[in-house]
Amino acid sequence: MPVTVALDGRGAERGAQAVINAARATTADGIRLRVFGDPKALADVRDLDGAELIPATDEITNADEPVAAVRSRTEASVVQAAADVAEGRAEAMVSAGPTGATMTAALFALRRMQGVRRPALALQLPVPGRGGRPLLLLDVGANTEARAVDLVQFAYLGSAFSAAVLGTDTPRVGLLSVGEEQRKGSAAVVEANARLAEADGIEFIGNVEGRDLMGQDADVIVTDGFTGNVVLKTIEGTAKAVADAVRAAARSGARAGLGGALLRPALGSLRSQLDPDTTGGAILLGLRGVAVVAHGSSGPDGIANAVRLTARAVEEWAVERTAELLERSGMTRGSMRESREPA
């Protein structure tokens, strides 16, 4: 059966046309969409096989306080999308609107898994040269502070998602710190290291330093949301600065221009690998449903890839498999897995 995704049709910085083009691409893939937004701006969605347009008269912006806005504005597109999943009409949600509002709406509507103290926002980092092995970083912004127990849970959440959706056999989990030694880092990191060293069900490889973040050792890297968000923005900024520097050097003279022309195919491939649109977005792990936050500046490809990511998560039973790993580890009680028979 095709997966049905609730798509927030408001909030994307590139406007309604980016949402329409993303809807066109993903319905062509066989994914069903329920799009919430302005019926006039998104009118073309009605012409797509497999897509339904639901009017949403309100929008939550970056100027709004997320919790208050989500609680009080039930007609907002992102709130309606989250409710659509909670009520069973869709199986997952995607929004390219404000991250805080999307996380809040998803948390309120979908609720946390049993035993999960704090959900984490996880993002697949584009790392050239890893030979196709995905690298997952979490938390990248859901929790500015994290206790040791949270970091341990993030490790299980990331490991389960990496195995279920990213296809990594026995994901290697690293803990971001200021040194490789077990007792290096904050009190929370030191305690988390000790707990993870004795944890069952995951492959913990110890601390990972910032200089090794883009290396080959870890498949999942765990940190608090403040550090993770700073790391993510630093990587994005560095990639842009390097790309701009290479472009400027290639235009600095006739000889450089000739070299730039020869390198253009390789540089184009590298640019594609580093493009945030390639990974689609960050997924909120630890909920009883699937919610993905696309980058606010996503184009059609980025929003489409976010929809595809949610569909893979549903198809691969990411939520249920994560809950089972948490249960086997002793970090939760009872089974979260529910029967989902094909219609």
Order of alpha helices (4+ residues) and beta strands (2+ residues): beta-alpha-beta-beta-alpha-alpha-beta-alpha-beta-beta-alpha-beta-alpha-beta-beta-alpha-alpha-beta-beta-alpha-alpha
